[in-house]
Amino acid sequence: MYLTKEIKAEIFKKHGGSESNTGSTEGQIALFTHRINHLTGHLKKNQKDFNTERSLVKLVGKRRSLLDYLKKKDIEKYRALIKELNIRK
């Protein structure tokens, strides 16, 4: 599986502050970005997988709403996270 416990723990440790801080906005955005990148690679090979395409669109929407929230709360963290994860505005 592409997303193991170790990978999740590493993502939350890097972006959320600690492994147990799974609810942080930055950690959630980083996790969604990892999943979006994986699904994008899958869809490049399987163009007719419409269920995965729908899931990808929903994930992008969730990430967008979290990014909007972070932008309202702390613009500096938002800019740093956008730059670090290479997310387009």
KACOR-V308035 format. One line per field, one symbol per residue. ss: DSSP state (H for helix, E for strand, C for the rest). phi: phi as a letter, one per 40 degrees, with the letter a starting at -180 (. if undefined). A space follows every 50 residues. Layout:
BEGIN
ss=???
phi=???
END
This chain:
BEGIN
ss=CCCCHHHHHHHHHHHCCCCCCCCCHHHHHHHHHHHHHHHHHHHHHCCCCH HHHHHHHHHHHHHHHHHHHHHHHCHHHHHHHHHHHCCCC
phi=.cbcdcccccccccbchacccccccccccccccccccccccccccbcccc cccccccccccccccccccccccacccccccdcccfccc
END
